[in-house]
């Protein structure tokens, strides 16, 4: 899912080389290509626009300073950059261990629903409602379950990648994701129950 | 398979990664357990909702900040972004309402003015325009002549005043320079043929012996 929404940058190795040579245009291309993705990743963790912006800036500064440590033989630049970003976000998230409250409706209203390819306003409204539910549901999960669900279902990462990133066995990752989904499903059941009672 | 065991396998079942034997057992359980079947349905909805989670557009100022904090060079904007940046104030509700009201007032003012303008424009002709221009030129010319005459008058008055004042000053100075006696006594007339001496006394003619 994520790969479809965020177009990949071709010729990343050459781009990194140009950045290391001091080419500001190359660095601007990196920021334009990955800034939105890192911002969304940050936002899904912290649920606050300002905090997500600060995190994104912090990640990009760290990436810029550590560009020299990127090794093409170890994997793509995109994976390396996202790993740096995820590590920093998870550190930040674990340090704070808190989520934003139920506020932030302005962020939800500001969500770019124009590229959701919804053919009708009704479907667009349903999607906005789904987004509110996911956001509220994730806030109700424990930090371990929440980060596992975000990385799997919102970021589309593989179990193996998540295990490597979080430093836990793959079986633990699967278990956390399953428990997180079950809790969200029960939350959805509770939410639908009063509606059915009213009907 | 009981409900607890079934729940532990729901995610893998959704992702079709369960071993075949476990998948059959789970499906048998789901056929007989409405609660687990409902939970699976909700879980499917949750995963779909998560995957449709919208993408936020970061503020362009954020990317600008990032570039300044890293390379130090501000972001290069495309022409479209320049236009959007210029039009952004109009998208602010308060400013948009203000602009709308200003446009409305302007439209009302024009509505009051336009009929008169239309009336006057309908009576315009080439001869009329020439006449107006001729009258305008004549008016400007006569006004300039009047101003010139007025300026000449002012200059003449100034010169008269200046000359008169200098004349009076010279007159008084001459009066002041003249001795007081001569001014009080009438001048003594010398007899004819006896020119006055150097000290003012008349030279006497000695009698012939």
Interface residues (C-beta under 8 A of the other chain):
Chain A: X1 X5 X24 X27 X28 X31 X32 X35 X36 X39 X40 X43 X44 X53 X56 X57 X60 X61 X64 X107 X110 X111 X112 X113 X115 X116 X127 X128 X130 X131 X133 X134 X137 X149 X153 X154 X156 X174 X175 X177 X178 X181 X182 X184 X185 X186 X188 X189
Chain B: X7 X8 X10 X11 X12 X38 X39 X42 X43 X45 X46 X47 X49 X50 X51 X52 X53 X54 X55 X56 X57 X58 X59 X62 X63 X65 X66 X67 X69 X70 X71 X73 X75 X76
